[in-house]
């Protein structure tokens, strides 16, 4: 069993190294599921087979010690040198190959359940959601707010709330579902979303916005126009750069693209059924639905709601809703 376990652990290690080096495209959800299944099998076998064997060995040691003690007592020896307890504990201890599998199962199972069905941590890698979220923010995503999905398969098995305009959500990037993106929900199924001359309109109604002091981005060392936008009962700030044109450059082909119209002023899109229109709060620096299309409901991962850490700025910790 030790050799088999060593091979399994080596396979996990090689996969992790290949993923880290970029040789393969990693899938942490799949890796965690496999780790849970493998360690769970070892845990069950240990409880049913190996632990009873170790207990029998420990009981035999104690029984032998007691018999020796009684035999020596008959010969007039009242005390016996040595303590049986260390030997008993060694007999009960898991071998290394069980310690690294069955011994880790409760921890791995807890992480699997927490990450798959409750909350998942993400790191903000880009500035597309500035000023709401900054590069380096470590955020929590509520995995059950929009319903419970099976890990890896991402199939919904229990429905909950539907995404609302203004929600900040994490989703699988439609052109490459192995990547996770984070944007704000702007359009629901059936909505007509227009972004013309940098003014957002939903179903013919301009989204209210109020001018705010200019925002200074320390990373780019530039100022940007800042507005407070109100959508779906939520108030949040967005950024615009006066030097950037309004038209959308670099649009790719995507499903339901025939429902969109592009011009020098911007774009107008009709959101198809079962899909959502997403935009970043950093409007002139966000690769979003304007460029690659709509997000299917099946791609939704969860609702982002809390910054739990930013090692460069502890003041970022807290809710951003």
Long-range contacts (C-beta under 8 A, 24 or more apart in sequence): 1-97, 2-95, 2-96, 2-97, 5-42, 5-97, 5-98, 5-100, 5-101, 6-97, 8-38, 8-101, 9-100, 25-178, 27-152, 27-178, 29-115, 29-116, 29-151, 29-152, 30-152, 32-108, 32-111, 32-112, 32-115, 32-116, 32-151, 33-112, 33-151, 33-152, 35-108, 35-112, 36-105, 36-108, 36-109, 36-112, 38-101, 39-101, 39-102, 39-104, 39-105, 39-108, 39-109, 40-105, 40-109, 42-98, 42-101, 42-102, 42-105, 43-101, 43-102, 43-105, 43-106, 45-102, 46-94, 46-98, 46-102, 50-94, 50-98, 54-91, 54-92, 54-93, 54-94, 55-92, 57-91, 58-88, 58-91, 58-92, 61-87, 61-88, 61-91, 62-88, 112-151, 115-143, 116-143, 116-151, 117-143, 117-144, 117-148, 118-142, 118-143, 118-144, 119-143, 120-170, 120-301, 120-302, 121-308, 122-170, 122-180, 122-182, 122-304, 124-182, 127-217, 127-219, 127-220, 127-282, 127-285, 128-182, 128-183, 128-280, 128-281, 128-282, 128-285, 128-286, 128-287, 128-288, 129-168, 129-182, 129-183, 129-184, 129-280, 129-281, 129-282, 129-286, 130-215, 130-217, 130-239, 130-281, 130-282, 130-285, 131-215, 131-226, 131-237, 131-238, 131-239, 131-281, 131-282, 132-168, 132-184, 132-236, 132-237, 132-281, 132-320, 133-168, 133-182, 133-281, 133-304, 133-307, 133-320, 134-310, 134-313, 134-316, 135-219, 136-310, 136-311, 136-312, 136-313, 137-307, 137-310, 137-316, 138-307, 138-308, 138-309, 138-310, 139-182, 139-304, 139-305, 139-306, 139-307, 139-308, 140-304, 140-305, 140-306, 140-308, 141-170, 141-301, 141-302, 141-303, 141-304, 141-305, 142-302, 142-303, 142-304, 142-305, 143-301, 143-302, 144-302, 145-302, 145-303, 146-300, 146-302, 146-303, 154-298, 154-299, 156-298, 162-188, 163-188, 163-276, 163-300, 163-303, 164-188, 164-232, 165-202, 165-231, 165-232, 165-234, 166-231, 166-232, 166-233, 166-234, 166-236, 167-232, 167-234, 167-303, 168-303, 168-304, 168-305, 168-320, 168-321, 169-278, 169-300, 169-301, 169-302, 169-303, 169-304, 170-300, 170-301, 170-302, 170-303, 170-304, 171-278, 171-295, 171-299, 171-300, 171-301, 172-299, 172-301, 173-292, 173-299, 174-254, 174-292, 174-293, 174-294, 174-295, 174-296, 174-299, 175-252, 175-254, 175-292, 177-299, 180-301, 181-278, 182-304, 183-278, 183-279, 183-280, 183-286, 183-288, 183-289, 184-236, 184-278, 184-279, 184-280, 184-281, 185-232, 185-276, 185-277, 185-278, 186-231, 186-277, 186-278, 186-279, 186-289, 187-269, 187-271, 187-276, 187-277, 187-289, 188-271, 188-276, 189-271, 189-272, 189-273, 189-274, 189-275, 189-276, 190-270, 190-271, 190-273, 191-270, 191-271, 191-277, 192-268, 192-269, 192-270, 192-271, 193-268, 193-269, 193-271, 193-277, 194-266, 194-267, 194-268, 194-269, 195-266, 195-267, 195-268, 195-279, 195-283, 195-290, 196-246, 196-263, 196-265, 196-266, 196-267, 196-268, 197-246, 197-265, 197-266, 198-240, 198-246, 198-266, 198-283, 200-229, 200-231, 200-279, 202-231, 207-231, 209-238, 212-237, 215-239, 224-282, 224-284, 234-321, 236-281, 237-281, 238-281, 238-282, 238-283, 239-281, 239-282, 239-283, 239-284, 239-285, 240-283, 240-284, 241-284, 241-285, 244-284, 248-290, 248-291, 250-291, 251-290, 251-291, 252-291, 252-292, 252-293, 254-292, 254-293, 254-294, 255-293, 255-294, 256-293, 256-294, 257-293, 269-294, 276-300
